[in-house]
Amino acid sequence: MGRVRSRGVRAALLALAILVLVLAPAGTALAAITINGAGATFPYPLYSRWAAEYKSRTGVQVNYQPIGSGGGIAAIKAGTVLFGGSDAPLSASELAAAKLVQFPTCVGGVVPIVNLPGVGNGKLRLTGPVLAKIFLGEIKRWNDPAIKNLNPGLSLPSSTIYVVHRSDASGTTWIFTHYLSAVSSTWQSKVGADKSVKWPVGIGGKGNEGVTALVKAAKGRIGYVEYAYALQSRVPWAQMKNKAGYWVQPSLSSFAAAAAGATWSAKNGFATILVNASGAKSWPIAGASFVLTRKSTSDYTTARAMYKFWYWAYTNSTARSLAAQLHYVSMPLSVVKAVTNVWHTQVTAGGKPVW
């Protein structure tokens, strides 16, 4: 009799377990999914907000490590992450060789940040050529005539200018040095533009957060970071004169103006350079951030979950609102359509299209 009763209890428990599985919410299966990415620090404030919001809605965990664009490219090529982040887009030939696809996620701005007592946000005025001379080490003091002439209303100290730059391979550096190359032939010939360059002067910090911390640490320092880091850290930025000759402040609208004339083509992995853009309202040091993924993977469930996350980031009203709050420009829906077509036609997982 005891054995019969025991078998009955086990049968009841099994039936209950099956019922729980049947009645479980559809999203429960996704809750165990973890999506790992790494790369550019430029979009990290946005990616981390997107990830937190998406997890609260779906249970899917998106982990993104801000290790710099160079690290992100290396990680996706090595297959240690599901997606890599880079502000320096790969060329079509590089993508083909590594069997990767590339798509833009947002547009933002790089800003010069300064630590000058009494000089608040957007008060210091700089032009591209003057900024290049500062980072070349040719302008050495804050009261140099080249800076004073741009800022007649500011009391500038005679102290030394201390330059802070990135120490790691960085997409933010790629954007910044492309801008300096565009406005200074001397910079272009002596230093050039890349994720890593041989800096003429200064000290290096790792990541946007490292540069921000070093600039804040001592008076007289100047560096460059993505705008969200300047806002979050409350470190003053400089306003810039753009290509059209207008003084502009960094903002969502000035970044959007810089991206307004951009051409996004799937043929070259949507790669585009946004620095020194035309237009009266354009911020001159703008750039896009990109995601790199492999064309073929074996795990369909996780890959599909990752692309669903990026589609949500592209199209969901809350996701786009979060981007605007952090002063990132969301991608136009026409670009989203082109991107999802690439997902459908070029990317497979487990032998079938992910989209």
VOBA-103667 format. One record per residue (C-alpha): residue in one letter; x, y, z. Coordinates in steps of 0.001 Angstrom, whole numbers, plus 500000, padded with zeros to 6 digits. Example, Ala and Ser with C-alpha at 12.3 -4.5 7.8 and 13.67 -1.06 7.14 Angstrom:
2
A512300495500507800S513670498940507140
//
This chain:
355
M500000500000500000G502877502399500880R504504501809497511V501257502561495682R500817505770497665S504468506775496935R504003506172493216G500832508267493327V502657511164495000R505457511035492413A502915510992489590A501119513995491071L504367515953491411L505331515127487810A501937516288486572L502307519501488543A505768520144487074I504442519645483552L501552522005484268V503957524705485504L506007524407482314V502920524588480140L501555527648481924A504900529465482209P505066532853480458A506448532780476921G509367534954477937T510557532591480641A512650530556478181L514535533692477241A515307534531480850A518247532132480929I519870533702477858T523019535771478336I524463537817475477N528095538862475855G529681541781474022A532702544037474443G534340546993472794A534017550747472416T533570552884475525F531932555644473417P528429554017473469Y528740552314476867P526452554735478772L523720553966476249Y524324550225475908S524236549783479682R520908551631479935W519463549647477047A520622546390478647A519066547207482017E515750548194480450Y515665545151478181K516404542764481050S513552544246483071R511207543544480153T512430540156478915G514825538649481446V517541538482478784Q520918539560480160V523130541667477859N526658542034479238Y528841544660477557Q532412545281478653P533788548739477690I537335547709476754G537872550029473777S537241549604470069G540518547796469462G539646545257472141G536140544826470737I537426544125467239A539957541631468576A537334539896470731I534800539363467940K537509538126465588A538664535671468254G535101534535468868T535172535263472608V532060537481472459L528803537390470514F529225540978469373G532011543531469320G531679547303469555S533769549797467598D533551553479466696A536142552851464013P534292550972461259L536025548127459450S536349548303455684A534383545978453395S537523543943452733E538295543595456449L534733542470457124A534888539905454332A538238538535455489A536993538101459074K533524536865457986L531790539625459916V528856541960459399Q528799545508460708F525950547890461478P525655551315463168T523731551634466424C523813555349467261V525536558673466616G527196560799469282G529777563492469752V533335563742471043V534021566880473080P537186568574474336I537041568703478151V539060571079480315N539932571711483947L540238575479484247P539072577198487456G536203579566486760V535595578251483238G532292576406483049N530497574307480473G530840575634476938K532552578859477979L535950578173476423R536011578604472646L538319576541470459T538749576072466744G539959572915465044P543366574339464078V543964575632467621L542910572302469129A545347570536466788K548200572822467871I547408572116471528F547578568357470993L550715568765468876G552340570572471792E552802573755469762I550493575804472021K551838575292475508R550052577792477789W546442578696478387N547034582405477821D548649581841474429P547468584561472013A545835581944469757I543499580966472637K543089584469474084N541989585891470743L539145583365470642N538133584121474244P538334587878474920G535833587617477787L537669584897479714S540439585297482246L542888582614481170P545839581587483368S549446581589482229S549798578000483422T550983575089481293I548513573102479208Y548617569399480072V547234567102477377V545388563879478225H544707561284475509R543641557659475283S546204554976476088D544233552128474485A543153551442470909S540081553619470771G537255554509468437T536914557824470254T540541558479469282W539722557392465725I536967560024465539F539044562724467259T542175562202465148H540130562072461944Y538795565482462901L542251566889463655S543506565476460340A540608567161458534V541369570619459975S545173570517460245S547530569433457471T550336569429460050W548457566949462209Q547645564819459200S551278564624458085K552890564244461523V550392562111463433G547518560970461229A544231559299462155D543701555865463686K542508554034466788S546032554397468171V548545557093467206K551935558249468389W550946561216470508P553381564160470373V552642565180473997G550556564241476991I549619561345479246G547253558480478500G544106557249480220K542297553976479557G538815554420478195N536659557525478157E536321557169481911G540113557120482339V540581560321480339T537765561991482277A539313561029485611L542765562316484623V541418565656483419K539442566109486627A542482565197488732A544551568330488052K544079571919486910G545206572959483467R544430569655481760I542590569086478490G541328565847476974Y538594564457474734V535692562150475589E532249561137474385Y529757563769475510A527830561519477945Y530994561084480032A531437564864480310L527814565242481403Q527895562410483924S531234563478485408R530398567184485407V533643568142483734P533444571300481574W533620571062477790A534628573584475149Q532437574917472372M533781574615468835K533675576563465589N532333574262462879K533105573992459189A530463576583458315G532108579081460676Y529512578988463459W530161578493467157V528258575427468344Q527708573585471600P527576569778471874S523962568616471974L521584566038470592S520536568487467869S524084569395466822F525034565700466618A521915565024464565A522792567909462264A526251566409461685A524665563076460740A521911564553458586G523867564335455340A525440560939455995T525289558137453452W524710554692454980S525440551878452554A525307548161453275K527953547601450580N530692549044452793G529310547885456135F527548551230456675A530944552818457353T530862556596457297I532878559506458691L530893562331460253V533640564729461374N533834568298460081A530353568009458575S528790570864456651G525854572792458081A525430575770460368K524304573636463336S526651570648462955W528920569598465815P532326569106464142I533543566055466103A530656563627465626G530791559910464911A528797556714464779S529241553590466868F529089550161465252V528402546563466228L530323543671464688T528855540155464583R529852536898462928K528105535855459721S527658532299460946T527229530828464430S525957527502465734D523689528675468566Y520481529864466912T518607530655470133T521234533009471544A521986534623468185R518306535224467526A517937536747471010M520833539119470318Y519329540415467068K515971540828468787F517724543013471374W519264545241468698Y515960545475466850W514301546543470095A517050549157470618Y516462550446467096T512676550625467102N511211550637470608S509999554080471688T511490553722475175A514863552648473755R514934555627471398S513910557920474241L516772556601476398A519182557381473563A517909560960473349Q518150561402477125L521843560493476941H522381562717473860Y522836559918471358V521089560099467996S519006557041467100M519435555565463641P516852556558461016L514286553831460365S515369553731456716V518826552648457940V517236550105460300K515429548557457326A518708548236455421V520424546753458468T517744544103459057N517957543166455393V521658542415455955W520731540284458964H518226538361456850T520405537824453802Q523902537466455271V523662536058458802T522874532476459782A522845530536463029G522418526815463248G522184526734459475K519206529097459105P518701532879458831V518581534694462172W516086537269460900
//
